[in-house]
Amino acid sequence: MKKAYFLLILFIPAISFSQSNNAPSSYDPHDIKITGYLQTQFQQAQSSGISSFSGGDFAENSDNRFIIRRGRLKIDRVDKYSSIVFQIDATQNGINLMDAFIQLQQPDHNELRLTAGLFNRPFGYSIVYSSGYRDFPERARVFQTIMPRERDIGAMLSYQPLKFLTADLAVVNGSGLYARDYDSKKDIIGSLTFKFDSLANRKLQLGFGASFYKGSVRNDTESFYTSDGSGFIKNTSPLNAGANLKRNYFGGNIQIQYNSRHWGATTLKAEFVSGTQPGVAASPSITGPVASQSFTTQPATDLYLRNFTGYYLLFTQQVAKTKFNALVGYDVYDPNNKVKESQIGVAANTSAGDIKFSTLGYGLTYLVNPRVKLTAYNERVINAPAQLDNYRNDIRDDVFTLRLQYRW
């Protein structure tokens, strides 16, 4: 029995609720510790030059590629009163800063912690959960759109009065990882998380939570667009230049894992998010899938206030207690839930930036050893048909990924 549980822990890429990016490798006091992971992969796209959320867009004349998806090097140190985390990402695109934050705590009151610097936005589950432990290759399209690269600069207060309960409240610039703040407004993020790791005689793990994001985006012109229930209405006034338009989200998430003695681990994760997202209209220089993406610099054109909805469902099943895990994922991002797909291109001022996308993914992982993992994963990407050129039928933008990861 003990041997079986040991193998279960060793070879299953389990939920690992503690794998948060907003923490050092361990809170036990230690001198400098270096950890990280490398993800190298081959990808085959259905067409050349597609816009993709599977590691970035493909080059104009390429439908396949080798890339270093992530090359993370994390340095941290922990003492009695504080800890520091510094992480970089080295890929074929260069070296980028990913995390740089200091955490302070009182030894006698370690349920309260202050974080300051560059860290993951504490919204929901998937944003904070480390890519080095995630079974699926990428985060869902909705989170890559509203919170690209996951990080922001600011300060966060975390409170854990009970082992199973954590509350986070952060104030951030709102302009993301690669930018300085371009206005005087700050955004507020809050989350409440519950985690139960040892239910049903240690066979069941359960986590759930709720989050909110309250922010704004500065409008740089005298006009912006709001929904009228089908298309968009243009609002024009000299007072609109410099106005801050609402960027508000709310979400909920749940994670369930059951460890069967006969079948291994079964995991189900789901997350839902909805709200108001300021974006722009699709254009020859801005493809439809990224027209509603959050900004790192001041947007130069008129803003479009869209009411969006997004969610994902992720299912993982260990194959008969072997080192193999079967993966099935489904995610949806509807950037404008106020307009029917058949009216996009017909209703006033609608564009490709209002088109709904869904992705069905399926694949297999093989845990070579506790450090090395091989993943084969195919994504069937489907766009809702719209009355627009290039979007009347489904775009040929499916992607197959074969990834090798080493983590230390």
C-alpha angles and dihedrals in degrees: 000000000000091000091052093053091046091055090045092057094041101050107028119088088221130186090272093190091195096063096108122155089216094074141064120255088268136356091221107110110265142150121247112328125187122207135155148128141239125216117192119176150170120222134192118197127199091235138014121264097012125165105244141181090199098093098321138301121319119243116264096258100030132089096172136040149166112230142166098237096187133359106180126184115183126190121187141165130191130196135167097283106020149018135203130206127193121176133174133189116218117191139140086283093063136259120315134181112245107169133013115159144137123217125201128195142162112242091221093046105036091153086084121064134173120208123191129179134033113347143142115287106255094232120133126316112296098048094061097035112100119252088219090069101033114111094210120069098235143014118259119281093248093060093043086054104045096032108025114190088006098240136103138170121252144076132298135194117206124192125188108177091164132031092246099042130071130172123193129189120181137180113203141170092249094220096097138226104324103039145070116234110277097197139029096253123102128206126228125216126187135178139177117202133189121194127182113180104175112044128141095024092317093304097105131061121188133184133169140158151158132233143185136198120198116184146117145228122223116240111220099191137058092252139059134167130238129186120260094191096274112027134359133284119214115231114199128184136129086241090065092072105098095011117144112231121204121266103182130159137174127187148169133206142187135190125191128180127178121190110209120196090219106032104030125227124348116193132188123182127178136173134180129194133177138166147100120317124187109217140148135249120274113256140166088278097040116053120218097251093058100038090097096042119127115260130244092186135034108288108237100202134059115296124236117210107215129184105220139187130196139166145160138209118200124188124187125181126184109226105241095313093303128128089266124097125190116218131202122173135174127184136173132197119186107180093189115031091174096071131062115237091237089059096053106112090020104058115077116286095348118145143172087286088077097057120120119232130194128186128202112194131183135171151120136262127204118199102212090185135330090287105036126064131176119203130189113186136166125199122203104200117197127187122197110248114255137184092257135103112266091016103067088095134027112289115238095240106128116139133204118202129195109187135182116196131189119190128186 
